[in-house]
Amino acid sequence: MKLNNVPESLPPARSTYRHGDLRRALLDAGVELARDGGPDAVVLREATRRAGVVPNAAYRHFGSRQELLLAVREAALAAAAGAMEKELAVLPCDQPPADFARAQVRAIGTAYLRFAQAEPGLFRTAFVISDEGRGELGPGKGGASSGLDPFELLGKAIDRLVDAGVLDAARRPDAEYLAWSAVHGLALLIIDGPLRGTDAAAIHSLGQRLIDMVERGL
């Protein structure tokens, strides 16, 4: 299912690579594999086939399937963060600080759910835990134009709730984990669970009710 606000930060698909740009072509192929089939579909041999080169040529850029998967994961995280930034960018800035802070939290949650529905394969890949245990988010890992990843964007939005006097500072520590787990859980129910195939309007309404609950419960 394709929705509005599909992230624009992913590279366009390319059927062949330009000389000297094989790494980009392999990453593009990996992103398309993830988009179609999630993290399990990101296979180095298939990426090389799509790029039109022999498998050995790929090892100059990605030493293993795991290295390619981690690079694709960062691209997927950047796309998710880009979707959030796009949602934040259209918020009216002339609101009272408390209303603006609440609107930013809502925008983060709304964009997260939209990204999961529009790009389920990339969503699954963005939050995969690697075999090496490198599943953490952090600066430089999947950031969008701001340089922040989805988790950091959420954290900043919650900080603004504190600054605006909406959230007691004593309740701030680790609040992003509570908000993230709730919205992420609904996203998984929508794309992989019993809510899969539910009418889009009903899903949107349910998502907004969840975000209301999260905002009031922080």
N, C-alpha and C positions, 0 to 999 in steps of 0.2 A: 504494500500500500504506500503510495507516494503522497506526501502532504506538502503544504506550503512551508516556507522557511527551511527547505532542504539546504544543508550546509554547502557553502561554495568554496571552502578552503582545500578541498581535495584536488589533486591533479587530474586533468582530463585524461580519459582513456586513450591509449595510443597502441596501434597494432604492430608497429615496428619501432626500432630505436634508431636514433641518429648516432653516427659514429662519435665515440667519445662520451656518450651519455647513457651508457649501459646501466649504471646504477639506478638512474632515474627511471629507465624503462622497466627494470626488474621491480622496483618499488611500485610503479604504476600497475604492473601486472599483479603484484601481491595485493594491492588495494582492491582491484577488481575481483580477485579470488575471494577475498574476505567479504566483499559486498555481496557476492553471490552465495557463499556458503559458510561464512563465519570463520573463526580461527583455524578450525581443522582443515579447511580448504586451502590454506596458505602453504603450498608445497613448492620448494625451490625448483624441482625439476619441471613442474608445470609452468612456473613463472618464466623459466628460461625458454620453454617451448613457445610461450606466448610472445616473448621478446624476440624470438627467431634466432637464437644462438644455441650452441652446444652447452650442455650442463657445466662442463669444466670452466667455461668462461665466467660463470657467475661467481665462482669462489674468489675472484679478485676483489669482489665487492661485498659479498656475504659469505662468510666462512661456513655457515650451516643454515639449515631451515630455521633454527631458533633465532638467528640474527635477523633474518628476513622478517620473521613474525614480529619481533620487537620493533623493527622499523615501521612495519605496517600498523602496529598497535599505536605508535606515536602519531602517525598520520590520522588514525581514527580518533584518537583523543583530541587532536588539534581540530578535527572537524566538529566534534561535539562541543568543544570550547567556542569555536566560531559560531555555532548555532546559538549558543547562549549570549555571546556578545551582540549578535544581530538582534536578538530579542530585547536586550538591554538598551540598545541604541535608539529604539523607537519610543522609549518611555518619555513622557513629557517631564521636563526638568523643573517646571514651575509649580510643583506640588509642595505642600508642607513637608519638612524633613521626615516626619514619621510615616506619612503616606508614601513618600518616595522610597523609603527604606523597605517598606512592606511590598511595594510594587516590584522592587528589584528581586526580592526573594521569590515572588510569584513568577517573575519572568524567567529566572533560573530554572525553577521546577517545570514550568510549561515547556521551555525549550528542550529540557532533558527528555521529557516524555515524547515530544514531537520527533526528536532525533531518533529515539528508540523505535518508533513506529515507521518513520520514513526510511531508516537505514538499519534494519535489525542485524544484518550480518556485520556491519561495522561497529554497531553498538556492542555486540557480543565480543568482538575482537578488542575493542577499546579497553575492556575490563577483564581480559583474560589474565590469569596468573601464569607466568612462564615456568618452565621446568627448572630454571635456575633460581626461582623464588623472587624474580625481579618484577613483582606485580605492583610496586608502590607507584604513587603519583608524586609529582614534585616539580620544582622549577626546572624548566628546560625539557620536561617530559610531556610532550603533547600539548604545548601551549599554543594559543591562537595569536592574534595580532598583539594582544596585551602581554604576551609571554606567560600568561597564567593558564593552568590546566583547569578542567571542570571543577575539581575539588577546591582549588584555590579561589576560583570565582565564587563558589558557594560560600567559602569562608569569609571573603570580603563582604559579601552581601549581608551575612549575619553580623559581622563587625559593625556595619552601618545601622543595624537594628539597635545595637548597644549605644552607638554614638547619638542616635535620635531619641534615646530614652524609651524605646519600645521593649527592649530586652534587658533585664537586670544583669549587670556585669557578673554577678555571682553565678548566673546560670549559663554564661557564655562558654566555659571550657568544654570542648568536644561536642558542642551543639551541632556542628556540621555533620557528625556521624549519625546523629539521630534523624536529621532531615534527609540526608542522603539515603540511609537505609530504607526509609519509608517510600520515597519516590522511586528508588531503584527497584524495590520489591514490586511496586505496581507496574513498572515498566516490564519486568520479567513476566508478570501475570498476563500482560497484554500481548507480548510477542511469543511467549513460550508456554503459557499456562491456560487456565480455563477461560480467560477473557479474550483469547485469540479469536478473531473473527467477529467480535462484538461491534455493533454499529458505532461508527466514528463519533457521532454526536453524543452517544451515551458514554463512550470512553472519555471524551473531552470533559463532560460534566463530572464524571467520577474523578478525573484527575484534578479538576479545580476544587472539588470538595476535599480531596486529600491534602492539597496544598494549603487550603484553609485550616485544616486540622493541624498540619505541621506548624504553620505560623502561630497559631494560638497556643500550641503545646510547648513551644520552645521556652 
